[in-house]
Amino acid sequence: MQWQGAVRSEWPQPLARTATPPMRPDRPAHRGEARGVRQWPCAALSYKPGADYSLVIIDRRAAARVMGNETIVPHFHELASLLKRILPGRYNKPATDQVMSAGYKARYKELHDGYVKNNWDLDKLEEVAREAGITGEQWKLLRTRRLIHEDAGANEFFRGDGLTANNNPALDNQVGAVELFSFDANPRTLQELRDMQVIDILPDIALIGN
C-alpha cells in the first residue's frame, strides 16, 4: 500500500492536505467551488497552538480506485497544468501560466497582504483593486491567482517547488515537509472513505518537534 500522511503541527503554515482539525465524518472530503479539488480545512491556514488536530492517512492506490484520485507534488508548472486540464473554463491559460511562476510569487504575497486578505469576495476585491489602479491585464492575473488560492489552497506562502514554507521563527530551517495536492474526480465523504478502508483518521494529534 502507498500511504500518505503528515503531522504538520511543528510548522505554523501547514499546507499538507492530510493534517486536519477535528472533522465530522459526514463532511465531504473536499472544499472549494471547483468540484473535485480537495482542500483540507487546514490547507492555507496557520497552525494554532493549543488547537486539536487529526491525522488523515490515505491509501493512495485505494483512493485512485474509488475516487479517481490523482496526486501531484505541486510545483508551479505541475499545479498549473492540472488546473487547466480539469477546469479549462475557469482558468485563462496564459494568466494561469504567468501567475504560477517564481516571478509572480512575491507579487502575489504583496497583493495578498495589501488587498486580498481583507477583501476575499471577488466583487469586493475587484472594486478595491480598481481603486488602487489594478485593472485590465493586472486584474486578470490577480483574479486568476486568487482563484488558485481558493481552489487549490496555494496561498500567499506557496513556494511552487514542492516544499511547504516554514514560518516558525523559532526554527532555523527555511522549509517544511514535501507538499502534496490531490484531485478527486468523484469525491466521497470522510465516513464513506473510512468505511471503504481508503482512509484512517487518528484524532487528537499532539504537538511534535518542540
C-alpha positions as CSV (number, residue, x, y, z in Angstrom):
1,M,0.0,0.0,0.0
2,Q,1.1,3.6,-0.6
3,W,0.1,5.6,2.4
4,Q,0.4,9.3,2.6
5,G,0.0,11.4,5.7
6,A,1.9,14.0,7.7
7,V,1.6,15.7,11.1
8,R,2.5,19.3,10.4
9,S,2.0,20.7,13.9
10,E,5.5,21.9,14.2
11,W,5.2,24.2,11.2
12,P,2.8,27.1,11.6
13,Q,1.9,27.1,7.9
14,P,0.5,23.5,7.5
15,L,-0.2,23.1,3.8
16,A,-0.1,19.3,3.8
17,R,-3.6,18.1,2.9
18,T,-3.5,15.4,5.5
19,A,-3.2,17.1,8.9
20,T,-6.6,18.4,9.8
21,P,-8.7,19.8,12.6
22,P,-11.4,17.6,14.1
23,M,-13.9,16.7,11.4
24,R,-17.4,15.5,11.1
25,P,-17.3,12.1,9.4
26,D,-20.2,13.0,7.1
27,R,-18.3,16.1,5.8
28,P,-17.3,15.9,2.1
29,A,-13.6,15.2,1.8
30,H,-13.0,18.3,-0.2
31,R,-13.9,22.0,-0.2
32,G,-13.9,25.0,-2.6
33,E,-16.1,26.0,-5.6
34,A,-14.4,23.6,-8.0
35,R,-15.9,20.1,-7.6
36,G,-13.2,17.6,-7.1
37,V,-10.5,19.9,-5.9
38,R,-9.6,18.7,-2.5
39,Q,-8.8,21.4,0.0
40,W,-8.5,20.2,3.6
41,P,-9.7,22.6,6.2
42,C,-6.2,23.3,7.4
43,A,-4.8,24.0,3.9
44,A,-3.6,27.6,3.7
45,L,-4.2,28.2,7.4
46,S,-1.6,29.0,10.1
47,Y,-1.0,26.5,12.8
48,K,-2.8,27.4,16.1
49,P,-1.0,26.3,19.3
50,G,-3.4,24.5,21.6
51,A,-5.9,23.6,18.8
52,D,-6.9,20.0,18.4
53,Y,-5.8,18.3,15.1
54,S,-6.5,15.0,13.5
55,L,-4.3,13.0,11.1
56,V,-5.9,11.5,8.0
57,I,-3.9,8.6,6.5
58,I,-4.8,7.9,2.8
59,D,-4.3,4.7,0.9
60,R,-3.4,6.3,-2.4
61,R,-4.0,3.2,-4.5
62,A,-7.4,2.7,-3.0
63,A,-8.2,6.5,-3.4
64,A,-7.3,6.3,-7.1
65,R,-9.6,3.3,-7.5
66,V,-12.6,4.7,-5.5
67,M,-12.5,8.4,-6.4
68,G,-10.3,8.7,-9.5
69,N,-7.7,10.3,-7.2
70,E,-4.7,12.0,-8.8
71,T,-1.9,13.3,-6.6
72,I,0.9,15.6,-7.6
73,V,3.8,17.3,-5.9
74,P,2.6,20.9,-6.7
75,H,5.5,22.6,-8.4
76,F,4.3,25.7,-10.3
77,H,4.1,24.0,-13.7
78,E,2.5,20.8,-12.4
79,L,-0.3,22.6,-10.5
80,A,-1.0,25.0,-13.4
81,S,-1.2,22.1,-15.8
82,L,-3.6,20.1,-13.6
83,L,-5.9,23.1,-13.0
84,K,-6.0,24.0,-16.7
85,R,-6.8,20.4,-17.6
86,I,-9.5,19.7,-15.0
87,L,-11.1,23.2,-15.0
88,P,-10.4,24.6,-18.5
89,G,-13.3,27.0,-18.4
90,R,-12.3,28.5,-15.1
91,Y,-8.6,29.2,-15.7
92,N,-7.4,31.5,-18.5
93,K,-4.4,29.6,-19.8
94,P,-1.9,32.5,-20.3
95,A,-2.8,34.1,-17.0
96,T,-2.6,30.8,-15.1
97,D,0.9,30.1,-16.5
98,Q,2.0,33.6,-15.6
99,V,0.9,33.6,-12.0
100,M,2.1,30.1,-11.4
101,S,5.7,31.2,-11.6
102,A,8.5,32.2,-9.4
103,G,8.3,35.7,-10.9
104,Y,4.8,36.3,-9.7
105,K,5.2,34.7,-6.2
106,A,6.5,37.8,-4.5
107,R,3.9,39.9,-6.3
108,Y,1.0,37.8,-5.1
109,K,2.3,38.0,-1.5
110,E,2.4,41.8,-1.8
111,L,-1.1,41.9,-3.3
112,H,-2.5,39.4,-0.8
113,D,-1.2,41.4,2.2
114,G,-2.4,44.7,0.7
115,Y,-5.7,43.7,-0.8
116,V,-6.8,40.1,-0.9
117,K,-6.8,39.1,2.8
118,N,-9.3,41.8,3.7
119,N,-11.3,41.5,0.5
120,W,-11.8,37.8,-0.2
121,D,-15.0,38.2,-2.1
122,L,-14.1,38.6,-5.8
123,D,-16.5,41.5,-6.5
124,K,-15.2,43.4,-3.5
125,L,-11.6,42.6,-4.4
126,E,-12.2,43.9,-7.9
127,E,-13.6,47.1,-6.6
128,V,-10.7,47.7,-4.2
129,A,-8.2,46.7,-6.9
130,R,-9.7,49.1,-9.4
131,E,-9.4,51.9,-6.8
132,A,-5.7,51.0,-6.5
133,G,-5.2,51.1,-10.3
134,I,-5.0,47.3,-10.7
135,T,-7.1,46.9,-13.8
136,G,-7.0,45.2,-17.2
137,E,-4.3,42.5,-17.5
138,Q,-3.1,43.1,-14.0
139,W,-6.6,42.4,-12.6
140,K,-6.9,39.3,-14.7
141,L,-3.6,38.0,-13.2
142,L,-4.7,38.8,-9.6
143,R,-8.1,37.3,-10.1
144,T,-6.6,34.1,-11.5
145,R,-4.1,33.8,-8.7
146,R,-6.8,34.4,-6.1
147,L,-8.9,31.6,-7.6
148,I,-6.0,29.2,-7.4
149,H,-5.5,30.2,-3.8
150,E,-9.2,29.3,-3.1
151,D,-9.4,26.2,-5.2
152,A,-6.0,24.6,-4.6
153,G,-5.1,26.1,-1.2
154,A,-2.0,27.6,-2.9
155,N,-1.8,30.6,-0.5
156,E,0.5,33.6,-0.3
157,F,3.2,31.4,1.2
158,F,3.0,28.8,-1.7
159,R,6.6,28.2,-2.8
160,G,5.9,26.3,-6.0
161,D,8.9,24.0,-5.5
162,G,7.1,21.1,-3.9
163,L,8.0,22.1,-0.3
164,T,6.0,23.9,2.3
165,A,7.2,27.2,3.8
166,N,8.4,27.2,7.4
167,N,7.0,30.4,9.1
168,N,8.1,29.5,12.6
169,P,10.8,32.0,13.6
170,A,11.9,29.6,16.4
171,L,13.1,27.1,13.8
172,D,16.2,27.6,11.6
173,N,15.0,25.6,8.6
174,Q,13.5,27.6,5.7
175,V,11.2,24.8,4.5
176,G,8.8,22.2,5.9
177,A,7.6,18.9,4.6
178,V,7.0,17.9,1.0
179,E,3.6,19.1,-0.2
180,L,1.0,17.0,-1.9
181,F,-2.1,18.1,-3.8
182,S,-4.9,15.7,-4.6
183,F,-7.7,16.0,-7.1
184,D,-10.7,13.7,-6.7
185,A,-12.9,13.2,-9.8
186,N,-15.6,11.6,-7.6
187,P,-15.3,12.9,-4.0
188,R,-16.7,10.9,-1.1
189,T,-17.4,11.9,2.5
190,L,-14.8,11.0,5.1
191,Q,-17.2,8.4,6.6
192,E,-17.6,6.7,3.2
193,L,-13.9,6.7,2.7
194,R,-13.3,5.2,6.1
195,D,-16.0,2.6,5.6
196,M,-14.3,1.6,2.3
197,Q,-10.9,1.4,4.1
198,V,-9.5,4.2,1.9
199,I,-8.6,6.3,4.9
200,D,-7.9,6.1,8.6
201,I,-8.4,9.1,10.9
202,L,-6.3,9.5,14.0
203,P,-7.8,12.1,16.3
204,D,-6.1,14.4,18.9
205,I,-2.7,14.6,17.3
206,A,-0.3,16.1,19.8
207,L,2.3,18.8,19.0
208,I,5.7,17.3,17.9
209,G,9.0,18.7,17.0
210,N,9.5,21.0,20.0
